[in-house]
Each structure stands twice: as C-alpha cells, then as structure tokens.
Amino acid sequence: MNSYRKTCLLTFAGTLALAICVPAIAQQSADLVSPDQTGSTGAPQTATAAQTPSGTSPDADLTDKQWHYYGMLYIWFPGIHGTAGIRGFDTSVHVTAGEIFSNFRGGFLGDFIPTYGRFSAPTDILWMRLRDSKAIPFAPDYSVRADLGMTIITPKVNYLLVNNPKIKIYGTAGPRIWHESTTLQLVPTIFGNNLSHSVTWTDFVLGARFSMPLGAKASVDVLGDAGEGGATLDYQVGGLLNYQVKPKWTLQGGWRYLTVHYGNNGNLFNSSIQGILIGATYKFK
C-alpha cells in the first residue's frame, strides 16, 4: 500500500510538471519566432525574476559563462509531529511552532548555491536539537523525556529546463542525507539509565521547482521532491515569496513541509516537520 501511494504521488507530480511545461515551452517558442506587426521577428523577452534560494539566476548570469555564488541563512519555525523509538521503545513527539523556542536546544540552517549557466548545485544544511517530555499515564509523577538531534544535508544538481518570461522550471535531483539521534530518559531518573542511539541514512530524491516573476524585483517559487532509500518515504513541498531589496540581497518568506518514514532494526523515526520560513540570500559574485 505504501508503494502504491508513493507511485501515485510521483505520477501526479510528473503529470503536473508536464502539464505546466508543455504550454510554457510552447509560449517560449512563440515568443522567439512570432513576427511583430511590421513583419520582423521580435527579440526574445527577458525575465526579471529576483534571485531565489534554490539557484535561480537573473538572465545575465545564464549567458556570461562565469560561476556565481549565493549564500542563504534562514529561520524555520516548524511544528514536529511523529514517533521516535530505540530498540522497540517508542515515544510520540509533538512540538508545536509556538513551543519550538522552549524546546529548542540549538541549530543552524543555511543554503550555499554555486551556479553556472543553466546549472546550479545548491547544498541545503539543517541542524537542530529539540527536547520534548510526555507524562506516563499510569505513573503521573514520571515522564519520558526525548532529546532529538537532526542533521539533514541535501546536495542537489538543478538544471533550468524552461526559461520563459512567465515561468522558469527547474529539474532537481540529489541525495538527502539524514543523521538522527534519539535519547529517551525517565524523569526523574531511578537508576540513572537512559536509552540513546543514532542512525544515519541516505535517500535519493527527484523533484522540480517552478519560479514565476511578479515584477522586476519579486517572484514566487513552488517546489517539491520525493524519494526513498534508507527511509521508505521521504518528501518535501514548499512555497517562497522572494523580494530583491538590493542588487546583492534578496529576502524570502514562505512555508516548508518535510516528511520522513524511517524504521530499521527497532530504530524508528516517523515525523512530519512543517512551518513558516524566513530568510535572506546574498550574492557573493
């Protein structure tokens, strides 16, 4: 049943991409070859979409045959809902976006994006440590405290498939590398013992990103990817509003949703992470 759902999800994503790509490509060809009222061939239009965190470049960057580098720092305010387990001992983890600061134990989130022509190679890095406690129903004086550590590194290769004044479409592919550590501890402790374990796995994901300009300085991105590997299911979707405040600075705000289902040798991590994201991108070169 899980394989059937994943097949349906990927089929739907591919169908949606084709449905959007075909008219975009047709429109792009028409813009390039349709004559104007005087009978001459019109010059191709130039897109004015602002720089975005997943590798979009202004059209000048696509033709100058030089490397360009972008760096993004962002803050994610996610709610986390799911189950974490060690050797068959499981506990639910529910941290709302409003509780994220009281449960937050450190983190770093950023993106580094080198680009060359239509190619880009963004690497997304997410490192977070969280803590949550749940009371034991039959022993209300005790609770189980779960300490979670997550490191997610996603190096991708992006290629600009469609460069149209109305839409840019990127194909994306790459590994998503997870390192998850879980510590379960009885509070207050009785014997000073706890369960602790960490696992690392890699999933390969495929996806697409659609960038639509809203003017000379603003654009909207819709993105998603899905795959599997060490996990039986790994996918994310998101949307971003980008606004270029200066030639080298672009601000972003949007929503990100990430789900993973991992289970191996009694170790379990089934979680959905979603919330508001805000960030800023700087163009180094």
N, C-alpha and C positions, 0 to 999 in steps of 0.2 A: 504493500500500500504506500509506503514512503517513497519507493522508486516511482510509483505511478504519479504521486503528487509532484515529485521533482521533475519528471518528464513533462507533465502538464505545465509547470511553471516555466521551464526553459522553452517549451514550444510556444507558449503565449508571449514570452519576451522576444523570441526570434520573429514571430509574426508581427508584433508591434513595431519592431525595428524595421522590418521590410516595408510595412505599411507606411512608415514615415519616410524611409529612404527613397522609395520609388518616386513619389511626387517631388521630393526635394531635388533629386538628380535631374528629373525632367525639367523642373523650373530653372536649375542651374544651366542646363544645356540651352534652354530657350533664351536666357539672359545673354549667353555668349554669342548666339548666332542670329537672333531675330533682328531684322533691319529696323532702323528708325524711320520717321516719316519722310526723310529726304532720300531714302534708299540706301544709305550707308549702314554698315554694321556697327552697332553700338558697342562702346567699350564695356568690358565686364565691370559690374558693380563691386565696390569694396565694402566688406563687412566692417562694422565699427564696434564689435562686441568687446567688452572690457576683459582684461586678464582675469582668469578664474583659477581656483586652487588645484585643478586636476590637469593642467597642462595647456589650456587654450592660449594661443599667441595671437597678437594683432597680425594682420596680413603682412606687414613689413617683416616680421620675424619669420614668415613662411618662405620668403624668397631671397633673403640676404645671405644664405649659406654660411651662417655663423651659429655657434652654440649660444644659447641664452639660459640663464639660471634664475629660478624663482624659489623663494622660501616662504612658508606659511606657518604661523603659530595660531592655534585655535583653542577655544574652551568649549567643552561639551558638557551639557547639564543633563545627564541621562538618568532615566529610571531603569533599574535592573530587576528582572523577574525571572526566576528559574529555580533549578535544583543543582546543588553541588554535593558530591559524595566521594568518600575514600573507602576502598575495600568493602563496599556494601553498606557503609554507614552514610546515610543521606540526610541532608537538611535543605529546607527551602530557603531561598534568598530573595527578599523583596525590599528593595531600596527605592523609594520614590525620588523624583527630581528635587523635591523640597527637602529631603533628608540627605541629599548627596554630600553636603558640606559637613554635617555631623558625623557621617560615616567615612568621609574621605581621609586617606592616610598618605597621600602623595601621588604625583603623577606628572606626565609630560605628554603633550600631543602636538605633532607637527608634520609638515609635508615638505619634501625637497624635490624640485622639479627641474631637471635639465631638459631642454628642448632643442631640436634641430629640424628645421623644415616642418614636415607633417608629423614627424616622430617626436614623442616625449616619453620620459621614463620616470614618472612620479613614484616616490617612495613615502608611504604613509607610516608613521610611527605613533603608537599609542601605548602608554604605560600608566597603569593605575593600580592603586591599592585601596581596598574597601574593607569595611567591617560591618557585620550585622549580627544581632542577637535575637534568639527566639526562645520564649519561655517553654518549659516542659509541662504539658497539661496535667500530668499525674503527679508532678513534683513542682509546684509553683514557686518554691524558693530557689529553684535552679533553672538555669538557661543554658543553651548551647550557643556559643559564640563562633561565628565563621569569619575567618580572615581570608580574603581573596586577593590574589595578585594576578594581574593580567598584563601581558606584553603581546601586542599584535603588530607585526611588521608586514607590510604589503608592498613589495616592489613590483611595479607593473610596467608593461610596454603599451603605450597608446599610439594609435595611428588615426590621423584625420581622414576619414573616408569621404565625407561630403563637406565642401567649403562653399556655402551658399550665403548670400546676403541675409536670408531669412532664418537659416539654421545651420549649425555645424554639428556633424555627427562623428563621434569617435568610437572606434572599436578598442576594447581594453582586455588585457589578459595578463595573468601572472599568479604567483603563489601568495597565499596568505598564511603566514607563519604564526602559530599560537604558542604561547608559553603560559600555562595556568597553574597557579599554586593554591592549595587549599589547606587551611589549618582549622580543625574542629576541636574546641576546648569546652569542657564543662565548667560553668561559673556559678558559684565558687568552686574551686578545684577541691577534690577529695584526696587524690593520691599524687597530684601534680603531673599526671599524664595527659597527653593530647595526641590526636591523630594529625599527621602532616604528610603531604605528598605533593609532588609537582609533576606535570606532564608537558611534553612538547610534541606538537604535530603540525603537519603542513597540508593545506587544502589548495587545489588549483581552481581558480575562478575565472569565468569569462563574463563579459558584460559590455555595456555601451553607455555613452554619455551624450546627451543632447543639449546643446547650448544655443539659446535664442536671444538675440540682441533686443533690448528695449529702448535703445537710443545710442548716442555717441559714447556714453560712459557706463551704461548699465546693461546687464544681461541676466538671464535666468538659466540655471543648469538643472537638469533632471538626470539622475544616474542610477545605475544598479548593476549588480553582478551576482552570480550564483555558481556553486560548485561543490565539490566534496574531495575527500582524500582520507586523512586520518579521521575526520568527522563524517558522519552520514549525511549532514546537511549544513551548508554554510552559505548565507546570502545576506546582502545588504541593499537598501534602497535609500535615496536621499534627494533633497532638493536644496538649491542655494540661490540666493539673490546676491549679485555682485555689483559693486559700485566703485568706480575708479575715482578716488579723491585727488590723486596727484599722478603724474606720469609713472612714478615708480611704486605707488601704493594703491592697493585695492582692498576694500572692506567686504566681508562676506557675512551672511546670516542665513540660517535655514534649519533643516531638520534631517536627522540621520537615524536609521533603524538598522540594527545588526542582530542576526540570529545565528546561533550555532548549536548543533546537537552532537555531543561527543560522549562516547562511552567505550571503555576498554579496560579489561582486567579488573573490574569492580570500581574503576575510577569514572566519575560521571560529572559532566558539565553541560547541562542543557539550559540555555539562558537566552533571553531577548533583552537587548540594550537599545533604548531609544530616547531621544530628547533633542532639545534646541542646541544649535551650534552657532557660535560666532567666532570670527577670526579676521586676520589681516595678512595679506600677501605682499611681499616686497620683491621687486625685480632688481637683482644684483647686476645683471648685464643684459 
